[in-house]
């Protein structure tokens, strides 16, 4: 249970405000975390949660507000050395581990930039110290194993162990006081049984007197593990409540700003009625369980869910870029097993994938616009293994001009384009393959408002011309604008379908949290 001390909270933020341009990301937010407490932080995407964490981490300087640690005022922003001194540690969703290094090397990596002098590390002693920390929290981690060879659960445990090793205990007298562990969506990509193991680790941390700030979209997890919850909406504090004295529906109302409406049934007349010629059957993988759905002629089918629900893996699994354990894809009369799918086989079957990470997964930023556009169809402009630069430029220009890429010179570096124009280059690149099924993940991520509408029109136009489109996104407003139907995922399964008059940002938000509430109430 939390260690209550009305005179001095472990961590207290008062009147925290942060503005970006004319928009207030945080507007006078208060947050108190006590020693021995797991404190939840809830809110929709864009509510201000990430900004609050980044202010606490020293990444952003606030425009107003005060931070108190163990009752003492501390100036913001905090430096890396101050975060270490005050024992504030962060574990983010990506875990910040280096797969090619060992468990021990990753365990020590947070100290490398803060070491003084040239004294060499004593690896045997450090290994023994790491084993002692692992044993304290009941973790079965081998310091000598490469991180790439351990499970997702073990990686999350390692990231937390690295963060908590010097948080301190209630018996410590150091200047840093008791520590705070900030967990930002650490369970997003873990099955529930593995997440439960992390929850036990979190309780072990608070049992030693430290505090935990747990940031999550998952209401079920938050209700299960936290002592109190703070909700923020549109940058403002909605309130802080004792978790066990609050219902799930009350939390949902705090998050979305109104009472949850009864579930509405979409009338059959509002459902798309085109011929079905793309079928996915019993698709399964690490985060997905027997997902089956259809894409009808002329429609853009959206898929969404909370972070870690599995929807984000679907386009990659269909394209063979992520491993699937089972499933079948039907396109017209053709059938394809998804488990052995590779990107080459997917392209031969008429699939195209536009990933959400343009720079790493979708393009070669060091090449020109023309070279990027021509990559999947290079055989059209090559002869006897040679590529004519003039033919390449002419070919790429015809593709990019059709999609209004600006500037339109194919000889310019791809990396010099804006986010919206980079995305249009990827669309031109893959539409040139004449795909039967276009898979898009987060199509307007990092794209300005003007380019968003252009991309929406392109996607809708592609569907109208007969290409089936599957759009995976966490941007509910985007899905409402571009999709015909949206399937909602929860813990790897499709739980809802939204279409017709219900297909709005507001309607999707309600379905997302209603699904979460239903699971929490059944548990």
Number of C-alpha atoms within 10 A of each C-alpha: 13 18 18 14 11 8 7 16 19 25 22 19 20 15 16 22 23 23 15 9 7 6 10 16 21 26 21 16 20 21 20 18 26 28 27 27 26 28 28 26 22 25 25 17 15 13 20 24 23 15 20 23 18 15 18 21 20 16 15 16 17 20 14 15 18 16 23 17 21 21 14 13 12 14 11 18 18 19 12 16 12 14 19 19 16 22 22 26 21 22 21 16 17 13 18 13 19 14 14 13 16 20 29 24 21 21 22 15 16 14 12 9 9 11 9 8 6 6 7 6 9 8 11 9 10 16 19 13 14 22 17 14 17 20 12 13 18 12 17 12 18 16 20 12 15 17 23 15 13 16 10 16 19 19 20 25 23 25 22 25 21 23 22 23 19 16 24 21 19 16 10 12 10 11 9 18 20 28 31 32 23 24 23 22 19 24 25 20 21 19 17 13 10 15 18 16 14 20 17 13 18 25 21 16 28 24 18 16 26 31 29 27 24 23 25 24 20 21 19 18 19 23 20 14 19 22 19 24 25 24 23 25 22 20 25 20 22 17 16 18 16 13 20 14 8 13 14 21 18 12 24 23 16 21 23 18 12 11 14 15 11 8 10 10 10 15 10 10 8 13 14 17 12 11 11 16 16 21 16 20 17 17 24 24 21 15 19 26 18 16 20 16 14 15 24 21 20 22 25 25 24 28 27 24 31 21 20 23 23 26 28 24 21 26 24 19 23 28 24 21 19 17 19 24 17 17 22 17 20 16 19 11 7 10 14 17 16 25 19 13 18 17 18 12 14 19 19 12 17 15 25 28 25 23 22 20 14 18 15 10 11 16 24 17 17 13 15 17 31 26 23 24 29 22 13 16 13 16 13 12 18 14 10 6 8 9 14 11 14 10 13 20 18 15 18 25 19 13 22 25 16 11 17 14 22 16 14 19 17 26 16 15 17 23 16 14 17 17 18 22 23 24 27 23 28 21 24 24 26 21 18 16 16 13 21 21 22 25 23 22 24 18 27 21 17 15 17 13 10 9 17 18 16 14 21 18 14 17 24 19 13 19 22 15 10 15 24 26 29 24 25 26 23 19 16 22 15 20 27 21 15 20 21 22 23 25 20 23 25 22 23 23 21 22 16 15 19 23 23 15 10 19 22 18 15 13 18 25 18 22 22 19 25 20 16 24 20 13 14 18 11 7 8
